[in-house]
Amino acid sequence: MEPAMSNPAQITPPTNALRMKVGGGFGINADAIARAEEALKAMSAQFGQWLNDEIVKLDKAQADIREQGYNPTTAEALYFRAHDLKGLGTTYEYPLVTRIAGSLCKMLDDADRRMTAPVVVLDAHIDAIRAVVRDQIKTDEHPTGRALAETLEARVADHLAG
């Protein structure tokens, strides 16, 4: 019979050496955050124009699909536009745009399945984004915005399940 081996492992609690080196909040300074928030607030007047610029790019992606057909190049261009809007919508004070663009991204994320996406559902997402910005429906607390988002998400789920 072999003697029982003792467990030589020793647990050492982590130190806060990194925190001490970079500052109490891992380098995030409360004053810096406040300055960044002020800068963002100052830029907020331009959010509408920047969002409209993104909508113009989205319209171009849709027009390219109509003119050139839905092919890997036009599909990828639409995906990049949707991905940008997913990231920028909330920043530009339109979380509903982020949600709808996120639904569109979900349908286009997988490059191997991207070409099976029904163009009518792609168009519905694009039209919805355009409509919520035009009508200034910023959140899904608005009943129309919620209905739009839920309907589009259901179509994407049906497509991905099918």
C-alpha positions in Angstrom: 0.0 0.0 0.0 1.4 3.4 -1.0 1.6 6.1 1.5 -0.9 8.9 1.1 0.7 11.9 -0.7 0.3 15.3 0.9 -1.0 18.0 -1.3 1.8 20.5 -1.8 -0.4 23.1 -3.5 -0.6 26.3 -1.7 -3.1 29.0 -2.4 -1.8 32.6 -2.4 -4.4 35.3 -2.4 -3.9 37.8 -5.2 -2.3 41.1 -4.4 -3.4 44.5 -5.5 0.0 45.3 -7.1 -1.6 46.0 -10.5 -4.2 48.3 -8.9 -1.5 50.1 -7.0 0.5 50.6 -10.2 -2.3 51.9 -12.4 -4.5 53.6 -9.8 -7.3 52.5 -7.6 -9.8 51.7 -10.4 -7.5 50.0 -12.8 -6.4 53.3 -14.2 -9.9 54.7 -14.5 -9.9 58.1 -12.9 -13.2 59.6 -11.8 -12.1 63.0 -13.1 -11.3 61.5 -16.5 -14.7 59.9 -16.6 -16.4 63.2 -15.8 -14.4 65.0 -18.5 -15.3 62.3 -21.0 -19.0 62.5 -20.1 -18.9 66.3 -20.5 -17.2 65.9 -23.9 -19.8 63.4 -25.0 -22.6 65.8 -23.8 -21.0 68.6 -25.8 -21.0 66.4 -28.9 -24.6 65.2 -28.5 -25.8 68.1 -30.6 -24.1 66.4 -33.6 -25.5 62.9 -32.9 -28.5 63.5 -35.1 -26.3 64.4 -38.1 -23.9 61.5 -37.5 -26.8 59.1 -37.2 -28.2 60.4 -40.5 -24.8 59.9 -42.1 -25.0 56.3 -41.0 -28.5 56.0 -42.4 -27.2 57.3 -45.8 -24.6 54.5 -45.7 -27.3 52.0 -44.9 -29.4 53.3 -47.8 -26.4 52.9 -50.1 -26.0 49.2 -49.0 -29.7 48.6 -49.7 -29.5 50.3 -53.1 -26.4 48.3 -54.0 -28.3 45.1 -53.2 -31.2 46.2 -55.4 -28.9 47.2 -58.2 -26.2 44.5 -58.1 -28.2 41.7 -56.4 -27.8 40.1 -53.1 -24.3 38.6 -53.4 -21.4 38.0 -50.9 -20.0 41.5 -51.5 -23.3 43.4 -51.0 -24.3 41.2 -48.1 -21.0 41.9 -46.4 -21.4 45.6 -46.9 -24.8 45.5 -45.4 -23.5 43.5 -42.5 -20.8 46.1 -41.8 -23.4 48.9 -41.9 -25.7 47.0 -39.5 -22.7 46.3 -37.2 -21.8 49.9 -37.1 -25.3 51.0 -36.3 -25.6 48.3 -33.6 -22.6 49.9 -31.9 -23.5 53.5 -32.5 -27.3 53.6 -32.0 -27.2 53.8 -28.2 -24.3 56.2 -28.3 -26.3 58.5 -30.6 -29.2 58.2 -28.1 -31.2 55.6 -30.1 -31.1 52.3 -28.3 -33.9 51.1 -30.5 -31.6 51.4 -33.5 -29.0 49.3 -31.6 -31.7 46.7 -31.0 -32.9 46.5 -34.6 -29.4 46.6 -36.0 -28.5 43.9 -33.6 -31.3 41.8 -34.9 -30.1 42.4 -38.5 -26.6 41.4 -37.4 -27.8 38.2 -35.8 -29.2 37.2 -39.2 -26.0 38.1 -41.0 -23.3 37.2 -38.4 -22.6 33.8 -39.8 -20.9 34.3 -43.1 -21.7 30.8 -44.2 -25.5 31.4 -43.7 -25.5 35.0 -44.7 -26.6 34.3 -48.3 -29.7 32.5 -47.1 -31.1 35.6 -45.5 -34.4 36.6 -47.1 -34.0 40.0 -48.7 -37.5 41.0 -47.6 -36.5 40.6 -44.0 -33.3 42.6 -44.6 -35.3 45.3 -46.2 -37.8 45.3 -43.3 -34.9 45.9 -40.8 -33.5 48.7 -43.0 -36.9 50.3 -43.4 -37.5 50.0 -39.6 -34.2 51.7 -38.7 -35.0 54.5 -41.2 -38.5 54.9 -39.8 -37.5 55.0 -36.1 -34.9 57.7 -36.8 -37.3 59.7 -39.0 -40.0 59.5 -36.3 -37.6 59.9 -33.4 -38.6 56.7 -31.8 -35.5 56.3 -29.6 -36.4 53.4 -27.3 -38.5 50.2 -27.2 -40.6 51.8 -24.5 -42.5 53.3 -27.4 -45.2 50.7 -28.3 -44.6 51.0 -32.0 -40.8 50.7 -31.5 -41.3 47.6 -29.3 -43.7 46.0 -31.8 -41.2 46.6 -34.7 -38.3 45.2 -32.8 -40.2 42.2 -31.5 -41.6 41.4 -35.0 -38.2 41.7 -36.7 -36.5 39.5 -34.0 -39.2 36.9 -34.5 -38.6 36.8 -38.2 -34.9 36.4 -37.6 -35.5 33.6 -35.1 -37.8 31.9 -37.6 -35.2 32.2 -40.3 -32.3 30.9 -38.1 -34.4 28.0 -36.8 -35.5 27.0 -40.3 
